[in-house]
């Protein structure tokens, strides 16, 4: 009986001290009123994916069937399937240190309104509050964010990213040639504020010869996406190294944008001209 009581006490202690699940959403609404939502989950049972066996289907990371003719926002899971949820563990070098999540979209008409609940950045059960959260990408790089949150002295707010802390929405106007998607949602603690800026538009080394695009990054890449200046996706390629050879002979002439999701959570970008 004594051993049973001790085991029960240990079980209750583990239950009461378990880290609560943190759920954060980005809600999207385009100019026609079409809506979609993405979810970001932190849970003690989540895994850091490297292959399909690490996809946390119980936390929502499984593939989602989508009507490809309708408005959709999505991310890719570890099996390169479209999903609307990304789950990460509280430990293992991700949250609360730094996290970066690539977001894709299709069939939307501007302006795009993005909403979230900024109070969740200060949820009392988090290991520490989210100091910096931002959206960044081709659009946010060229059109600086006029909102400047009250960061401590020495920090340089604005530019390159759209800061999420301190407000609950942003409206992205229809700007024609500069695409909104893909872009990234990034969060970090105070020690990684500069990490968000550095990962906003980290460069790729690229060489195009008409039939093949050679891409090199300073760290291992997980996925490469290529899209045109209208934001249309022309290719998505899973990668497991810091170099890649991508066939481009099927692409018509013009300027293309490249974004590489890195294994370390960062994003590297570049451009090339197909002749």
MARRO-414202 format. One record per residue (C-alpha): x, y, z negated. Coordinates in pm, whole numbers, padded with zeros to 5 digits, always signed. Each point is the difference from the previous one (the first is absolute). Layout:
XYZ/...
end
This chain:
+00000+00000+00000/+00283+00239-00087/+00162-00058+00339/-00335+00056+00172/-00043+00335-00179/+00352+00106+00099/-00062-00090+00363/-00330+00190-00004/+00171+00304-00151/+00271-00010+00266/-00261-00028+00275/-00193+00298-00137/+00322+00202-00028/+00090-00071+00362/-00353+00089+00108/-00009+00330-00185/+00346+00111+00116/-00042-00092+00367/+00045+00296+00235/-00342+00112+00131/-00052-00003+00376/+00047+00341+00164/-00218+00064+00307/+00042+00307+00217/-00186+00081+00322/+00041+00224+00301/-00339+00074+00157/-00001+00113+00364/-00276+00184+00187/+00040+00116+00358/-00170+00286+00183/-00303-00213+00091/-00062-00109-00360/+00143-00352+00050/+00161-00127-00320/+00251-00258-00115/+00193-00066-00325/+00338-00149-00087/+00089-00137-00345/+00331-00015-00185/+00017-00241-00291/+00263-00051-00271/-00039-00320-00197/+00225-00222-00208/-00093-00300+00219/+00090+00171+00332/+00301-00112+00204/+00249+00184+00219/-00068-00142+00345/+00264-00136+00231/-00212-00256+00185/-00363-00113+00021/+00026-00208-00319/+00039+00327-00196/-00326+00157+00122/-00215+00056-00311/-00339-00100+00138/-00158+00003-00348/+00088+00369-00027/-00136+00083+00347/+00312-00017+00219/-00150-00259+00234/-00078+00077+00367/-00312+00203+00083/-00198-00048+00321/-00058+00337+00165/-00205+00130+00289/+00285+00137+00211/-00239+00234+00181/-00098+00174-00326/+00184+00233-00239/+00248-00198-00211/+00282+00073-00242/+00227-00286-00104/+00336-00124-00126/+00191-00319+00083/+00048-00278-00254/+00302-00230-00025/-00136-00216+00282/-00036+00304+00232/-00380-00017-00023/-00224+00304-00029/-00117+00058-00357/-00157+00281-00200/+00172-00075-00332/+00363-00002-00110/+00084-00162-00333/+00331+00053-00181/+00137-00118-00336/+00083+00235-00285/+00354-00139-00001/+00261-00098+00256/+00125+00340+00117/-00332+00137+00122/-00250+00192-00211/+00058+00206-00207/+00333+00062+00176/-00096+00042+00367/-00249-00139+00249/-00059+00067+00370/-00298-00127+00201/-00041+00040+00376/-00351+00096+00112/-00142-00045+00350/-00326+00118+00156/-00201-00015+00321/-00308+00145+00168/-00033+00310-00216/-00090+00354+00101/+00143+00298-00184/-00009+00169-00232/+00088-00277-00245/-00084+00047-00369/+00194-00214-00250/-00123-00021-00360/+00138-00163-00317/-00032+00016-00380/+00306+00186-00131/-00098-00071-00363/+00113-00360+00056/+00359+00121+00026/-00023+00066-00375/-00186-00316-00104/+00088-00059-00370/+00100-00364+00052/+00263+00068+00269/+00362-00064-00104/+00051+00370+00072/-00201+00258+00199/+00043+00028+00376/+00218+00306+00038/-00002+00025+00379/-00244-00137+00257/-00002+00101+00363/-00112-00070+00355/+00261+00041+00272/+00048-00073+00366/+00023+00167+00339/-00289+00238-00067/+00115+00099-00348/+00357+00045+00122/-00091+00261+00259/-00283+00173-00188/+00119+00093-00346/-00232-00043-00294/-00103+00347-00128/-00088-00142-00342/+00283+00024-00252/-00053-00181-00332/+00166+00123-00315/+00316-00212+00001/+00275+00068-00256/+00266+00263+00083/+00251-00120+00256/-00244-00201+00211/-00095+00114+00348/-00370-00067+00069/-00173+00030+00337/+00117-00105+00343/+00038-00347+00149/-00264-00157-00225/-00353+00057-00128/+00005-00009-00382/-00291-00181-00169/+00054+00088-00364/-00214+00287-00129/-00276-00019+00263/-00246-00257+00133/-00021+00047+00378/+00165+00130+00314/-00143+00082+00344/+00215-00085+00301/-00120+00201+00302/-00021-00136+00352/+00339+00109+00133/+00018-00184+00331/+00350-00113+00091/+00141-00065-00350/-00152-00325-00131/-00120-00056-00356/+00051-00378+00009/+00199-00183-00098/+00108+00174-00319/+00099-00109-00350/-00136+00033-00351/+00284+00021-00252/+00005+00024-00378/+00280+00016-00253/+00104+00110-00345/+00197+00318-00068/+00335-00164+00082/-00115-00075+00354/-00148+00334+00101/+00288+00053+00240/-00042-00358+00123/-00340+00095+00143/+00150+00292+00189/+00295-00207+00122/-00231-00275+00127/-00237+00242+00171/+00189-00002+00329/+00316-00210-00046/+00161-00040+00345/+00038-00314+00210/+00285-00061+00239/-00150-00089+00339/+00108-00062+00360/-00245-00062+00286/+00112-00139+00337/-00340-00023+00169/-00071-00365-00082/+00119-00032-00360/+00007+00229-00302/+00285-00067-00244/-00084+00118-00353/+00232+00012-00301/-00076+00105-00357/+00219+00037-00307/-00196-00271-00183/-00211-00304+00085/-00318+00074+00193/-00330-00180-00054/-00207+00133+00291/+00039+00234+00296/-00290+00194+00149/+00008+00192+00329/-00268+00247+00105/-00045+00271+00258/-00053+00371-00055/-00378-00047-00012/+00040-00234-00298/-00087-00315+00195/+00180-00311-00124/+00200-00159+00283/+00182-00266-00203/+00052-00144-00348/+00294-00232-00064/+00093-00192-00318/+00373+00024-00079/+00223-00162-00261/+00334+00177+00054/+00150+00347+00035/+00017-00027+00380/-00262-00088+00260/-00040-00030+00377/-00348+00105+00113/-00126-00055+00358/-00128+00327+00150/+00000-00076+00372/-00383-00005-00007/-00021+00358-00127/-00067+00284+00246/+00238+00294+00002/-00027+00250-00283/+00093+00084-00358/-00071-00259-00272/+00015+00007-00379/+00148-00284-00207/-00055-00075-00369/+00177-00280-00184/-00132-00120-00336/+00306-00095-00207/+00024-00287-00245/+00110+00239-00275/-00326+00194+00029/+00132+00281+00218/-00100+00110+00348/+00236+00085+00286/-00111+00179+00315/+00119+00103+00343/-00094+00082+00358/+00102-00126+00340/-00077+00087+00361/-00103-00271+00243/+00110+00096+00351/
end
